[in-house]
Amino acid sequence: MKFELKTENENYSKSFSQVLGILFILALIIPICDIALKLGIISRNYQVYYNCRLLSVEKSKTNFHKLSRISKLKSKQRIWEFCREVLK
């Protein structure tokens, strides 16, 4: 009769490598999410600046609507004040 004994070292090394793999993936996901959030903020600021410049040239209803949606301001007066501050 032949007996084979499995040691626990194989199980520990597999679970250890799985934990390291998960930590590595998390270490990649966190900076990528941070970069994505910062790019979103930069994009929003660029849109506000661009639309304020458009509004200063052409005072159309669509430009007010776009800025109202981006800045969440409803009145035209507040949008004008907001754009004055942005374009300074």
mmCIF file as gemmi writes it, N, C-alpha and C atoms, coordinates in Angstrom:
data_model
loop_
_atom_site.group_PDB
_atom_site.id
_atom_site.type_symbol
_atom_site.label_atom_id
_atom_site.label_alt_id
_atom_site.label_comp_id
_atom_site.label_asym_id
_atom_site.label_entity_id
_atom_site.label_seq_id
_atom_site.pdbx_PDB_ins_code
_atom_site.Cartn_x
_atom_site.Cartn_y
_atom_site.Cartn_z
_atom_site.occupancy
_atom_site.B_iso_or_equiv
_atom_site.pdbx_formal_charge
_atom_site.auth_seq_id
_atom_site.auth_asym_id
_atom_site.pdbx_PDB_model_num
ATOM 1 N N . MET Axp A 1 ? 0.825 -1.176 0 1 0 ? 1 A 1
ATOM 2 C CA . MET Axp A 1 ? 0 0 0 1 0 ? 1 A 1
ATOM 3 C C . MET Axp A 1 ? 0.873 1.245 0 1 0 ? 1 A 1
ATOM 4 N N . LYS Axp A 2 ? 0.386 2.259 -0.722 1 0 ? 2 A 1
ATOM 5 C CA . LYS Axp A 2 ? 1.147 3.489 -0.822 1 0 ? 2 A 1
ATOM 6 C C . LYS Axp A 2 ? 0.305 4.621 -0.25 1 0 ? 2 A 1
ATOM 7 N N . PHE Axp A 3 ? 0.869 5.373 0.65 1 0 ? 3 A 1
ATOM 8 C CA . PHE Axp A 3 ? 0.171 6.501 1.263 1 0 ? 3 A 1
ATOM 9 C C . PHE Axp A 3 ? 0.806 7.811 0.8 1 0 ? 3 A 1
ATOM 10 N N . GLU Axp A 4 ? -0.086 8.753 0.479 1 0 ? 4 A 1
ATOM 11 C CA . GLU Axp A 4 ? 0.405 10.08 0.106 1 0 ? 4 A 1
ATOM 12 C C . GLU Axp A 4 ? -0.124 11.077 1.124 1 0 ? 4 A 1
ATOM 13 N N . LEU Axp A 5 ? 0.761 11.887 1.591 1 0 ? 5 A 1
ATOM 14 C CA . LEU Axp A 5 ? 0.377 12.923 2.537 1 0 ? 5 A 1
ATOM 15 C C . LEU Axp A 5 ? 0.496 14.273 1.851 1 0 ? 5 A 1
ATOM 16 N N . LYS Axp A 6 ? -0.582 15.017 1.899 1 0 ? 6 A 1
ATOM 17 C CA . LYS Axp A 6 ? -0.534 16.376 1.352 1 0 ? 6 A 1
ATOM 18 C C . LYS Axp A 6 ? -0.197 17.323 2.483 1 0 ? 6 A 1
ATOM 19 N N . THR Axp A 7 ? 0.749 18.168 2.197 1 0 ? 7 A 1
ATOM 20 C CA . THR Axp A 7 ? 1.125 19.137 3.217 1 0 ? 7 A 1
ATOM 21 C C . THR Axp A 7 ? 0.264 20.378 3.068 1 0 ? 7 A 1
ATOM 22 N N . GLU Axp A 8 ? 0.187 21.13 4.128 1 0 ? 8 A 1
ATOM 23 C CA . GLU Axp A 8 ? -0.62 22.35 4.144 1 0 ? 8 A 1
ATOM 24 C C . GLU Axp A 8 ? 0.108 23.518 3.487 1 0 ? 8 A 1
ATOM 25 N N . ASN Axp A 9 ? 1.374 23.371 3.17 1 0 ? 9 A 1
ATOM 26 C CA . ASN Axp A 9 ? 2.135 24.459 2.578 1 0 ? 9 A 1
ATOM 27 C C . ASN Axp A 9 ? 1.554 24.886 1.232 1 0 ? 9 A 1
ATOM 28 N N . GLU Axp A 10 ? 1.051 23.949 0.459 1 0 ? 10 A 1
ATOM 29 C CA . GLU Axp A 10 ? 0.471 24.28 -0.839 1 0 ? 10 A 1
ATOM 30 C C . GLU Axp A 10 ? -0.763 25.16 -0.669 1 0 ? 10 A 1
ATOM 31 N N . ASN Axp A 11 ? -1.61 24.815 0.282 1 0 ? 11 A 1
ATOM 32 C CA . ASN Axp A 11 ? -2.819 25.594 0.521 1 0 ? 11 A 1
ATOM 33 C C . ASN Axp A 11 ? -2.481 27.007 0.993 1 0 ? 11 A 1
ATOM 34 N N . TYR Axp A 12 ? -1.499 27.142 1.866 1 0 ? 12 A 1
ATOM 35 C CA . TYR Axp A 12 ? -1.12 28.465 2.362 1 0 ? 12 A 1
ATOM 36 C C . TYR Axp A 12 ? -0.525 29.322 1.245 1 0 ? 12 A 1
ATOM 37 N N . SER Axp A 13 ? 0.285 28.724 0.402 1 0 ? 13 A 1
ATOM 38 C CA . SER Axp A 13 ? 0.901 29.504 -0.672 1 0 ? 13 A 1
ATOM 39 C C . SER Axp A 13 ? -0.147 29.941 -1.696 1 0 ? 13 A 1
ATOM 40 N N . LYS Axp A 14 ? -1.132 29.1 -1.982 1 0 ? 14 A 1
ATOM 41 C CA . LYS Axp A 14 ? -2.196 29.487 -2.913 1 0 ? 14 A 1
ATOM 42 C C . LYS Axp A 14 ? -3.051 30.613 -2.332 1 0 ? 14 A 1
ATOM 43 N N . SER Axp A 15 ? -3.435 30.489 -1.075 1 0 ? 15 A 1
ATOM 44 C CA . SER Axp A 15 ? -4.255 31.536 -0.469 1 0 ? 15 A 1
ATOM 45 C C . SER Axp A 15 ? -3.464 32.83 -0.311 1 0 ? 15 A 1
ATOM 46 N N . PHE Axp A 16 ? -2.182 32.728 -0.019 1 0 ? 16 A 1
ATOM 47 C CA . PHE Axp A 16 ? -1.341 33.913 0.1 1 0 ? 16 A 1
ATOM 48 C C . PHE Axp A 16 ? -1.204 34.618 -1.245 1 0 ? 16 A 1
ATOM 49 N N . SER Axp A 17 ? -1.029 33.861 -2.313 1 0 ? 17 A 1
ATOM 50 C CA . SER Axp A 17 ? -0.918 34.474 -3.645 1 0 ? 17 A 1
ATOM 51 C C . SER Axp A 17 ? -2.251 35.09 -4.072 1 0 ? 17 A 1
ATOM 52 N N . GLN Axp A 18 ? -3.368 34.484 -3.678 1 0 ? 18 A 1
ATOM 53 C CA . GLN Axp A 18 ? -4.67 35.064 -3.999 1 0 ? 18 A 1
ATOM 54 C C . GLN Axp A 18 ? -4.875 36.384 -3.261 1 0 ? 18 A 1
ATOM 55 N N . VAL Axp A 19 ? -4.476 36.44 -2.008 1 0 ? 19 A 1
ATOM 56 C CA . VAL Axp A 19 ? -4.603 37.669 -1.229 1 0 ? 19 A 1
ATOM 57 C C . VAL Axp A 19 ? -3.715 38.754 -1.823 1 0 ? 19 A 1
ATOM 58 N N . LEU Axp A 20 ? -2.502 38.412 -2.21 1 0 ? 20 A 1
ATOM 59 C CA . LEU Axp A 20 ? -1.61 39.384 -2.845 1 0 ? 20 A 1
ATOM 60 C C . LEU Axp A 20 ? -2.186 39.877 -4.174 1 0 ? 20 A 1
ATOM 61 N N . GLY Axp A 21 ? -2.801 38.988 -4.928 1 0 ? 21 A 1
ATOM 62 C CA . GLY Axp A 21 ? -3.426 39.386 -6.191 1 0 ? 21 A 1
ATOM 63 C C . GLY Axp A 21 ? -4.565 40.363 -5.974 1 0 ? 21 A 1
ATOM 64 N N . ILE Axp A 22 ? -5.389 40.11 -4.984 1 0 ? 22 A 1
ATOM 65 C CA . ILE Axp A 22 ? -6.511 41 -4.673 1 0 ? 22 A 1
ATOM 66 C C . ILE Axp A 22 ? -6.001 42.363 -4.209 1 0 ? 22 A 1
ATOM 67 N N . LEU Axp A 23 ? -4.967 42.368 -3.364 1 0 ? 23 A 1
ATOM 68 C CA . LEU Axp A 23 ? -4.4 43.627 -2.905 1 0 ? 23 A 1
ATOM 69 C C . LEU Axp A 23 ? -3.784 44.417 -4.06 1 0 ? 23 A 1
ATOM 70 N N . PHE Axp A 24 ? -3.148 43.73 -4.997 1 0 ? 24 A 1
ATOM 71 C CA . PHE Axp A 24 ? -2.574 44.394 -6.156 1 0 ? 24 A 1
ATOM 72 C C . PHE Axp A 24 ? -3.655 45.019 -7.03 1 0 ? 24 A 1
ATOM 73 N N . ILE Axp A 25 ? -4.733 44.306 -7.236 1 0 ? 25 A 1
ATOM 74 C CA . ILE Axp A 25 ? -5.846 44.84 -8.036 1 0 ? 25 A 1
ATOM 75 C C . ILE Axp A 25 ? -6.456 46.052 -7.352 1 0 ? 25 A 1
ATOM 76 N N . LEU Axp A 26 ? -6.652 45.985 -6.038 1 0 ? 26 A 1
ATOM 77 C CA . LEU Axp A 26 ? -7.18 47.135 -5.301 1 0 ? 26 A 1
ATOM 78 C C . LEU Axp A 26 ? -6.217 48.317 -5.363 1 0 ? 26 A 1
ATOM 79 N N . ALA Axp A 27 ? -4.929 48.028 -5.314 1 0 ? 27 A 1
ATOM 80 C CA . ALA Axp A 27 ? -3.933 49.1 -5.401 1 0 ? 27 A 1
ATOM 81 C C . ALA Axp A 27 ? -3.974 49.771 -6.768 1 0 ? 27 A 1
ATOM 82 N N . LEU Axp A 28 ? -4.4 49.084 -7.793 1 0 ? 28 A 1
ATOM 83 C CA . LEU Axp A 28 ? -4.551 49.686 -9.119 1 0 ? 28 A 1
ATOM 84 C C . LEU Axp A 28 ? -5.869 50.422 -9.268 1 0 ? 28 A 1
ATOM 85 N N . ILE Axp A 29 ? -6.922 49.892 -8.691 1 0 ? 29 A 1
ATOM 86 C CA . ILE Axp A 29 ? -8.253 50.483 -8.858 1 0 ? 29 A 1
ATOM 87 C C . ILE Axp A 29 ? -8.353 51.835 -8.158 1 0 ? 29 A 1
ATOM 88 N N . ILE Axp A 30 ? -7.799 51.973 -6.981 1 0 ? 30 A 1
ATOM 89 C CA . ILE Axp A 30 ? -7.925 53.218 -6.21 1 0 ? 30 A 1
ATOM 90 C C . ILE Axp A 30 ? -7.325 54.418 -6.952 1 0 ? 30 A 1
ATOM 91 N N . PRO Axp A 31 ? -6.091 54.349 -7.464 1 0 ? 31 A 1
ATOM 92 C CA . PRO Axp A 31 ? -5.566 55.516 -8.207 1 0 ? 31 A 1
ATOM 93 C C . PRO Axp A 31 ? -6.321 55.792 -9.51 1 0 ? 31 A 1
ATOM 94 N N . ILE Axp A 32 ? -6.775 54.736 -10.159 1 0 ? 32 A 1
ATOM 95 C CA . ILE Axp A 32 ? -7.521 54.936 -11.405 1 0 ? 32 A 1
ATOM 96 C C . ILE Axp A 32 ? -8.831 55.664 -11.121 1 0 ? 32 A 1
ATOM 97 N N . CYS Axp A 33 ? -9.521 55.304 -10.056 1 0 ? 33 A 1
ATOM 98 C CA . CYS Axp A 33 ? -10.766 56.003 -9.686 1 0 ? 33 A 1
ATOM 99 C C . CYS Axp A 33 ? -10.483 57.448 -9.305 1 0 ? 33 A 1
ATOM 100 N N . ASP Axp A 34 ? -9.402 57.692 -8.611 1 0 ? 34 A 1
ATOM 101 C CA . ASP Axp A 34 ? -9.026 59.055 -8.232 1 0 ? 34 A 1
ATOM 102 C C . ASP Axp A 34 ? -8.756 59.9 -9.469 1 0 ? 34 A 1
ATOM 103 N N . ILE Axp A 35 ? -8.048 59.35 -10.434 1 0 ? 35 A 1
ATOM 104 C CA . ILE Axp A 35 ? -7.767 60.063 -11.681 1 0 ? 35 A 1
ATOM 105 C C . ILE Axp A 35 ? -9.057 60.349 -12.438 1 0 ? 35 A 1
ATOM 106 N N . ALA Axp A 36 ? -9.959 59.386 -12.474 1 0 ? 36 A 1
ATOM 107 C CA . ALA Axp A 36 ? -11.229 59.577 -13.18 1 0 ? 36 A 1
ATOM 108 C C . ALA Axp A 36 ? -12.048 60.696 -12.54 1 0 ? 36 A 1
ATOM 109 N N . LEU Axp A 37 ? -12.083 60.754 -11.219 1 0 ? 37 A 1
ATOM 110 C CA . LEU Axp A 37 ? -12.822 61.819 -10.533 1 0 ? 37 A 1
ATOM 111 C C . LEU Axp A 37 ? -12.206 63.186 -10.811 1 0 ? 37 A 1
ATOM 112 N N . LYS Axp A 38 ? -10.876 63.263 -10.796 1 0 ? 38 A 1
ATOM 113 C CA . LYS Axp A 38 ? -10.211 64.541 -11.063 1 0 ? 38 A 1
ATOM 114 C C . LYS Axp A 38 ? -10.436 64.991 -12.497 1 0 ? 38 A 1
ATOM 115 N N . LEU Axp A 39 ? -10.426 64.066 -13.433 1 0 ? 39 A 1
ATOM 116 C CA . LEU Axp A 39 ? -10.705 64.419 -14.83 1 0 ? 39 A 1
ATOM 117 C C . LEU Axp A 39 ? -12.144 64.902 -14.998 1 0 ? 39 A 1
ATOM 118 N N . GLY Axp A 40 ? -13.065 64.341 -14.243 1 0 ? 40 A 1
ATOM 119 C CA . GLY Axp A 40 ? -14.45 64.808 -14.282 1 0 ? 40 A 1
ATOM 120 C C . GLY Axp A 40 ? -14.58 66.236 -13.787 1 0 ? 40 A 1
ATOM 121 N N . ILE Axp A 41 ? -13.864 66.565 -12.735 1 0 ? 41 A 1
ATOM 122 C CA . ILE Axp A 41 ? -13.893 67.93 -12.193 1 0 ? 41 A 1
ATOM 123 C C . ILE Axp A 41 ? -13.288 68.903 -13.192 1 0 ? 41 A 1
ATOM 124 N N . ILE Axp A 42 ? -12.158 68.517 -13.791 1 0 ? 42 A 1
ATOM 125 C CA . ILE Axp A 42 ? -11.518 69.381 -14.78 1 0 ? 42 A 1
ATOM 126 C C . ILE Axp A 42 ? -12.438 69.595 -15.975 1 0 ? 42 A 1
ATOM 127 N N . SER Axp A 43 ? -13.093 68.547 -16.417 1 0 ? 43 A 1
ATOM 128 C CA . SER Axp A 43 ? -14.005 68.643 -17.555 1 0 ? 43 A 1
ATOM 129 C C . SER Axp A 43 ? -15.18 69.568 -17.248 1 0 ? 43 A 1
ATOM 130 N N . ARG Axp A 44 ? -15.732 69.457 -16.053 1 0 ? 44 A 1
ATOM 131 C CA . ARG Axp A 44 ? -16.854 70.314 -15.671 1 0 ? 44 A 1
ATOM 132 C C . ARG Axp A 44 ? -16.424 71.779 -15.626 1 0 ? 44 A 1
ATOM 133 N N . ASN Axp A 45 ? -15.244 72.041 -15.044 1 0 ? 45 A 1
ATOM 134 C CA . ASN Axp A 45 ? -14.748 73.417 -14.977 1 0 ? 45 A 1
ATOM 135 C C . ASN Axp A 45 ? -14.507 73.983 -16.371 1 0 ? 45 A 1
ATOM 136 N N . TYR Axp A 46 ? -14.002 73.162 -17.279 1 0 ? 46 A 1
ATOM 137 C CA . TYR Axp A 46 ? -13.777 73.609 -18.64 1 0 ? 46 A 1
ATOM 138 C C . TYR Axp A 46 ? -15.11 73.932 -19.324 1 0 ? 46 A 1
ATOM 139 N N . GLN Axp A 47 ? -16.117 73.083 -19.112 1 0 ? 47 A 1
ATOM 140 C CA . GLN Axp A 47 ? -17.438 73.329 -19.701 1 0 ? 47 A 1
ATOM 141 C C . GLN Axp A 47 ? -18.028 74.632 -19.186 1 0 ? 47 A 1
ATOM 142 N N . VAL Axp A 48 ? -17.909 74.886 -17.9 1 0 ? 48 A 1
ATOM 143 C CA . VAL Axp A 48 ? -18.442 76.118 -17.327 1 0 ? 48 A 1
ATOM 144 C C . VAL Axp A 48 ? -17.734 77.323 -17.929 1 0 ? 48 A 1
ATOM 145 N N . TYR Axp A 49 ? -16.412 77.274 -17.99 1 0 ? 49 A 1
ATOM 146 C CA . TYR Axp A 49 ? -15.651 78.39 -18.541 1 0 ? 49 A 1
ATOM 147 C C . TYR Axp A 49 ? -16.013 78.626 -20.005 1 0 ? 49 A 1
ATOM 148 N N . TYR Axp A 50 ? -16.086 77.556 -20.787 1 0 ? 50 A 1
ATOM 149 C CA . TYR Axp A 50 ? -16.409 77.657 -22.206 1 0 ? 50 A 1
ATOM 150 C C . TYR Axp A 50 ? -17.809 78.238 -22.417 1 0 ? 50 A 1
ATOM 151 N N . ASN Axp A 51 ? -18.772 77.732 -21.66 1 0 ? 51 A 1
ATOM 152 C CA . ASN Axp A 51 ? -20.151 78.217 -21.816 1 0 ? 51 A 1
ATOM 153 C C . ASN Axp A 51 ? -20.302 79.651 -21.324 1 0 ? 51 A 1
ATOM 154 N N . CYS Axp A 52 ? -19.565 80.056 -20.323 1 0 ? 52 A 1
ATOM 155 C CA . CYS Axp A 52 ? -19.599 81.453 -19.882 1 0 ? 52 A 1
ATOM 156 C C . CYS Axp A 52 ? -19.018 82.368 -20.958 1 0 ? 52 A 1
ATOM 157 N N . ARG Axp A 53 ? -17.97 81.926 -21.602 1 0 ? 53 A 1
ATOM 158 C CA . ARG Axp A 53 ? -17.41 82.73 -22.699 1 0 ? 53 A 1
ATOM 159 C C . ARG Axp A 53 ? -18.399 82.816 -23.857 1 0 ? 53 A 1
ATOM 160 N N . LEU Axp A 54 ? -19.068 81.713 -24.159 1 0 ? 54 A 1
ATOM 161 C CA . LEU Axp A 54 ? -20.095 81.74 -25.208 1 0 ? 54 A 1
ATOM 162 C C . LEU Axp A 54 ? -21.22 82.698 -24.843 1 0 ? 54 A 1
ATOM 163 N N . LEU Axp A 55 ? -21.617 82.686 -23.591 1 0 ? 55 A 1
ATOM 164 C CA . LEU Axp A 55 ? -22.708 83.541 -23.141 1 0 ? 55 A 1
ATOM 165 C C . LEU Axp A 55 ? -22.31 85.008 -23.21 1 0 ? 55 A 1
ATOM 166 N N . SER Axp A 56 ? -21.047 85.304 -22.96 1 0 ? 56 A 1
ATOM 167 C CA . SER Axp A 56 ? -20.625 86.692 -23.04 1 0 ? 56 A 1
ATOM 168 C C . SER Axp A 56 ? -20.621 87.201 -24.481 1 0 ? 56 A 1
ATOM 169 N N . VAL Axp A 57 ? -20.479 86.297 -25.443 1 0 ? 57 A 1
ATOM 170 C CA . VAL Axp A 57 ? -20.501 86.685 -26.859 1 0 ? 57 A 1
ATOM 171 C C . VAL Axp A 57 ? -21.928 86.654 -27.405 1 0 ? 57 A 1
ATOM 172 N N . GLU Axp A 58 ? -22.612 85.555 -27.149 1 0 ? 58 A 1
ATOM 173 C CA . GLU Axp A 58 ? -23.963 85.382 -27.696 1 0 ? 58 A 1
ATOM 174 C C . GLU Axp A 58 ? -24.92 85.044 -26.552 1 0 ? 58 A 1
ATOM 175 N N . LYS Axp A 59 ? -25.861 85.915 -26.312 1 0 ? 59 A 1
ATOM 176 C CA . LYS Axp A 59 ? -26.79 85.736 -25.198 1 0 ? 59 A 1
ATOM 177 C C . LYS Axp A 59 ? -28.027 84.97 -25.675 1 0 ? 59 A 1
ATOM 178 N N . SER Axp A 60 ? -27.846 83.687 -25.922 1 0 ? 60 A 1
ATOM 179 C CA . SER Axp A 60 ? -28.958 82.882 -26.421 1 0 ? 60 A 1
ATOM 180 C C . SER Axp A 60 ? -29.563 82.045 -25.296 1 0 ? 60 A 1
ATOM 181 N N . LYS Axp A 61 ? -30.745 81.585 -25.561 1 0 ? 61 A 1
ATOM 182 C CA . LYS Axp A 61 ? -31.468 80.794 -24.568 1 0 ? 61 A 1
ATOM 183 C C . LYS Axp A 61 ? -30.783 79.444 -24.339 1 0 ? 61 A 1
ATOM 184 N N . THR Axp A 62 ? -30.209 78.879 -25.393 1 0 ? 62 A 1
ATOM 185 C CA . THR Axp A 62 ? -29.535 77.583 -25.24 1 0 ? 62 A 1
ATOM 186 C C . THR Axp A 62 ? -28.302 77.699 -24.347 1 0 ? 62 A 1
ATOM 187 N N . ASN Axp A 63 ? -27.57 78.815 -24.461 1 0 ? 63 A 1
ATOM 188 C CA . ASN Axp A 63 ? -26.397 78.995 -23.595 1 0 ? 63 A 1
ATOM 189 C C . ASN Axp A 63 ? -26.816 79.131 -22.136 1 0 ? 63 A 1
ATOM 190 N N . PHE Axp A 64 ? -27.908 79.86 -21.879 1 0 ? 64 A 1
ATOM 191 C CA . PHE Axp A 64 ? -28.415 79.951 -20.503 1 0 ? 64 A 1
ATOM 192 C C . PHE Axp A 64 ? -28.841 78.578 -19.989 1 0 ? 64 A 1
ATOM 193 N N . HIS Axp A 65 ? -29.483 77.819 -20.865 1 0 ? 65 A 1
ATOM 194 C CA . HIS Axp A 65 ? -29.964 76.495 -20.467 1 0 ? 65 A 1
ATOM 195 C C . HIS Axp A 65 ? -28.782 75.57 -20.129 1 0 ? 65 A 1
ATOM 196 N N . LYS Axp A 66 ? -27.736 75.588 -20.958 1 0 ? 66 A 1
ATOM 197 C CA . LYS Axp A 66 ? -26.572 74.746 -20.695 1 0 ? 66 A 1
ATOM 198 C C . LYS Axp A 66 ? -25.914 75.119 -19.369 1 0 ? 66 A 1
ATOM 199 N N . LEU Axp A 67 ? -25.743 76.405 -19.158 1 0 ? 67 A 1
ATOM 200 C CA . LEU Axp A 67 ? -25.126 76.841 -17.891 1 0 ? 67 A 1
ATOM 201 C C . LEU Axp A 67 ? -26.016 76.56 -16.693 1 0 ? 67 A 1
ATOM 202 N N . SER Axp A 68 ? -27.305 76.677 -16.892 1 0 ? 68 A 1
ATOM 203 C CA . SER Axp A 68 ? -28.234 76.368 -15.808 1 0 ? 68 A 1
ATOM 204 C C . SER Axp A 68 ? -28.119 74.902 -15.41 1 0 ? 68 A 1
ATOM 205 N N . ARG Axp A 69 ? -27.988 74.041 -16.402 1 0 ? 69 A 1
ATOM 206 C CA . ARG Axp A 69 ? -27.872 72.606 -16.137 1 0 ? 69 A 1
ATOM 207 C C . ARG Axp A 69 ? -26.535 72.278 -15.459 1 0 ? 69 A 1
ATOM 208 N N . ILE Axp A 70 ? -25.454 72.892 -15.912 1 0 ? 70 A 1
ATOM 209 C CA . ILE Axp A 70 ? -24.135 72.601 -15.343 1 0 ? 70 A 1
ATOM 210 C C . ILE Axp A 70 ? -23.993 73.173 -13.937 1 0 ? 70 A 1
ATOM 211 N N . SER Axp A 71 ? -24.386 74.436 -13.762 1 0 ? 71 A 1
ATOM 212 C CA . SER Axp A 71 ? -24.157 75.114 -12.484 1 0 ? 71 A 1
ATOM 213 C C . SER Axp A 71 ? -25.3 74.962 -11.495 1 0 ? 71 A 1
ATOM 214 N N . LYS Axp A 72 ? -26.426 74.433 -11.954 1 0 ? 72 A 1
ATOM 215 C CA . LYS Axp A 72 ? -27.623 74.231 -11.122 1 0 ? 72 A 1
ATOM 216 C C . LYS Axp A 72 ? -28.182 75.558 -10.595 1 0 ? 72 A 1
ATOM 217 N N . LEU Axp A 73 ? -27.989 76.618 -11.376 1 0 ? 73 A 1
ATOM 218 C CA . LEU Axp A 73 ? -28.58 77.912 -11.066 1 0 ? 73 A 1
ATOM 219 C C . LEU Axp A 73 ? -29.77 78.116 -11.986 1 0 ? 73 A 1
ATOM 220 N N . LYS Axp A 74 ? -30.834 78.724 -11.48 1 0 ? 74 A 1
ATOM 221 C CA . LYS Axp A 74 ? -32.062 78.84 -12.278 1 0 ? 74 A 1
ATOM 222 C C . LYS Axp A 74 ? -32.276 80.229 -12.869 1 0 ? 74 A 1
ATOM 223 N N . SER Axp A 75 ? -31.956 81.258 -12.15 1 0 ? 75 A 1
ATOM 224 C CA . SER Axp A 75 ? -32.261 82.599 -12.648 1 0 ? 75 A 1
ATOM 225 C C . SER Axp A 75 ? -31.123 83.12 -13.529 1 0 ? 75 A 1
ATOM 226 N N . LYS Axp A 76 ? -31.49 83.926 -14.503 1 0 ? 76 A 1
ATOM 227 C CA . LYS Axp A 76 ? -30.506 84.483 -15.424 1 0 ? 76 A 1
ATOM 228 C C . LYS Axp A 76 ? -29.548 85.42 -14.7 1 0 ? 76 A 1
ATOM 229 N N . GLN Axp A 77 ? -30.071 86.142 -13.73 1 0 ? 77 A 1
ATOM 230 C CA . GLN Axp A 77 ? -29.226 87.069 -12.977 1 0 ? 77 A 1
ATOM 231 C C . GLN Axp A 77 ? -28.11 86.324 -12.233 1 0 ? 77 A 1
ATOM 232 N N . ARG Axp A 78 ? -28.461 85.226 -11.61 1 0 ? 78 A 1
ATOM 233 C CA . ARG Axp A 78 ? -27.452 84.453 -10.888 1 0 ? 78 A 1
ATOM 234 C C . ARG Axp A 78 ? -26.44 83.828 -11.843 1 0 ? 78 A 1
ATOM 235 N N . ILE Axp A 79 ? -26.909 83.42 -13.014 1 0 ? 79 A 1
ATOM 236 C CA . ILE Axp A 79 ? -25.994 82.862 -14.011 1 0 ? 79 A 1
ATOM 237 C C . ILE Axp A 79 ? -25.012 83.935 -14.473 1 0 ? 79 A 1
ATOM 238 N N . TRP Axp A 80 ? -25.495 85.169 -14.682 1 0 ? 80 A 1
ATOM 239 C CA . TRP Axp A 80 ? -24.625 86.275 -15.065 1 0 ? 80 A 1
ATOM 240 C C . TRP Axp A 80 ? -23.575 86.542 -13.992 1 0 ? 80 A 1
ATOM 241 N N . GLU Axp A 81 ? -23.999 86.575 -12.738 1 0 ? 81 A 1
ATOM 242 C CA . GLU Axp A 81 ? -23.065 86.812 -11.641 1 0 ? 81 A 1
ATOM 243 C C . GLU Axp A 81 ? -22.031 85.684 -11.549 1 0 ? 81 A 1
ATOM 244 N N . PHE Axp A 82 ? -22.503 84.482 -11.729 1 0 ? 82 A 1
ATOM 245 C CA . PHE Axp A 82 ? -21.627 83.325 -11.7 1 0 ? 82 A 1
ATOM 246 C C . PHE Axp A 82 ? -20.58 83.401 -12.819 1 0 ? 82 A 1
ATOM 247 N N . CYS Axp A 83 ? -21.015 83.787 -14.008 1 0 ? 83 A 1
ATOM 248 C CA . CYS Axp A 83 ? -20.099 83.89 -15.132 1 0 ? 83 A 1
ATOM 249 C C . CYS Axp A 83 ? -19.1 85.03 -14.96 1 0 ? 83 A 1
ATOM 250 N N . ARG Axp A 84 ? -19.535 86.107 -14.346 1 0 ? 84 A 1
ATOM 251 C CA . ARG Axp A 84 ? -18.59 87.186 -14.073 1 0 ? 84 A 1
ATOM 252 C C . ARG Axp A 84 ? -17.466 86.731 -13.15 1 0 ? 84 A 1
ATOM 253 N N . GLU Axp A 85 ? -17.825 85.936 -12.166 1 0 ? 85 A 1
ATOM 254 C CA . GLU Axp A 85 ? -16.82 85.42 -11.241 1 0 ? 85 A 1
ATOM 255 C C . GLU Axp A 85 ? -15.882 84.413 -11.942 1 0 ? 85 A 1
ATOM 256 N N . VAL Axp A 86 ? -16.447 83.602 -12.815 1 0 ? 86 A 1
ATOM 257 C CA . VAL Axp A 86 ? -15.649 82.593 -13.508 1 0 ? 86 A 1
ATOM 258 C C . VAL Axp A 86 ? -14.666 83.239 -14.481 1 0 ? 86 A 1
ATOM 259 N N . LEU Axp A 87 ? -15.109 84.266 -15.181 1 0 ? 87 A 1
ATOM 260 C CA . LEU Axp A 87 ? -14.273 84.883 -16.213 1 0 ? 87 A 1
ATOM 261 C C . LEU Axp A 87 ? -13.258 85.877 -15.665 1 0 ? 87 A 1
ATOM 262 N N . LYS Axp A 88 ? -13.246 86.124 -14.381 1 0 ? 88 A 1
ATOM 263 C CA . LYS Axp A 88 ? -12.261 87.059 -13.796 1 0 ? 88 A 1
ATOM 264 C C . LYS Axp A 88 ? -10.87 86.48 -13.851 1 0 ? 88 A 1
